[in-house]
Amino acid sequence: MTLNTSGYLPHIAYDSVIFGFSGEKLKILLIEYHNTGWLALPGGFVKVNEPLDEAVKRGLRERTGLDQIFLEQFYTFGSLERVKPEIMKKILTAHDKDISDDHWLLDRFISVGYYALIDYDKVEPTPDALSDSINWYDVDQIPELLFDHNFIVKKALDHLRTHLDEKLLSVNLLPERFTMKELQQVYEAILGEKLNRANFQRKMLSLGILDRHEKLYSGGSHKAPYLYSIKKKG
Amino acid sequence: MTLNTSGYLPHIAYDSVIFGFSGEKLKILLIEYHNTGWLALPGGFVKVNEPLDEAVKRGLRERTGLDQIFLEQFYTFGSLERVKPEIMKKILTAHDKDISDDHWLLDRFISVGYYALIDYDKVEPTPDALSDSINWYDVDQIPELLFDHNFIVKKALDHLRTHLDEKLLSVNLLPERFTMKELQQVYEAILGEKLNRANFQRKMLSLGILDRHEKLYSGGSHKAPYLYSIKKKG
């Protein structure tokens, strides 16, 4: 094996599932590769002397312009089904005609999955060198993706749903102050189901993670809602 | 980079935290390397054409003699602090004097962490080619381990503690039928704290994952305890 990996570790990649909340829908970012119409998760590689976490942060910064992101590793994908050198070859050839058959990117990769929760309104999605575009897609309408990326999205959603209450503490999906109704909308978008309003409010208050503030003044209404924020740690 | 990796993927390893319950204490298996006195987690490497999960199962089978093991991935470790080629060189040299400076095992490795829950009484711990011995250690008295292995153990324990109720469904830490007291002992050993008997019983029954069977006959006692088993799925 004699490969020029351009300063990256061979065989190791990461894929990122970047969640944003549009106010109504939970969405993720997908890239479209040059001249193929193929969709995939944004991902990347780890430099020889770069910590794994830093590599992922670097990739997210390049794709979203954001620096302070809630980012978490959730699973590492190492099956043989995900090895598809012929597809990778087409992607690389669409970018550069001269790809040799022993190019390091045609080898088997084990990919570490990360998910990010970002502020939908602040992000400026930016395509990378191999892709034409990067866009938001509803999580309940994800098209067919390359490799095992549909499975990776499913695993990320499973993880987010299981740990929703604890993740909420560090989440960027809401403005700093929000109503109980807005909070319920985030939960419903992530869980993909409608929730009972009274039960939801009771559960949220019982978690002890919310601070209640003054009522939102809405011009004389008797039903002005309270505003809440996530309790600061410490 | 021209390396003979003997059919394994370079740069990718796994480490396994193998939990067993002695009846009183939660324990893990540690290996001791040849002629060094150094302790570490049992780990290994992934063959070029082997799924990641299969590689870990193969390693566990070789070390424990067990085939049916509850095994789960929990985190992938990719910091630079874990890269210690001088220590790896000493370990390899203790086994074989002729280790060249570009040996593939001296390179940087990203390691996928798995934990296993095994039946303490059924296991026959077996050292690998590089180690003198493999033995059980109490989780609350883990000595200093090589590389970042103390951190890996901590992460595995955090994960197990957070997901204890759901993991219980597939756990091998208990006999097929057990008393509520035995179940509480497993929880206390894993959580590292004493639990209130009445609260514990109420919580366990409310989870809806236990089947209750006939009382354990213990020779005329009026306090013969019920036996329980984990509900079969489906």
Boltz contact constraints between the chains, C-beta under 6 A:
constraints:
  - contact:
      token1: [A, 2]
      token2: [B, 2]
      max_distance: 6.0
  - contact:
      token1: [A, 9]
      token2: [B, 11]
      max_distance: 6.0
  - contact:
      token1: [A, 11]
      token2: [B, 9]
      max_distance: 6.0
  - contact:
      token1: [A, 11]
      token2: [B, 11]
      max_distance: 6.0
  - contact:
      token1: [A, 11]
      token2: [B, 12]
      max_distance: 6.0
  - contact:
      token1: [A, 12]
      token2: [B, 11]
      max_distance: 6.0
  - contact:
      token1: [A, 12]
      token2: [B, 110]
      max_distance: 6.0
  - contact:
      token1: [A, 51]
      token2: [B, 79]
      max_distance: 6.0
  - contact:
      token1: [A, 51]
      token2: [B, 80]
      max_distance: 6.0
  - contact:
      token1: [A, 52]
      token2: [B, 78]
      max_distance: 6.0
  - contact:
      token1: [A, 76]
      token2: [B, 76]
      max_distance: 6.0
  - contact:
      token1: [A, 76]
      token2: [B, 112]
      max_distance: 6.0
  - contact:
      token1: [A, 78]
      token2: [B, 52]
      max_distance: 6.0
  - contact:
      token1: [A, 79]
      token2: [B, 51]
      max_distance: 6.0
  - contact:
      token1: [A, 80]
      token2: [B, 51]
      max_distance: 6.0
  - contact:
      token1: [A, 110]
      token2: [B, 12]
      max_distance: 6.0
  - contact:
      token1: [A, 112]
      token2: [B, 76]
      max_distance: 6.0
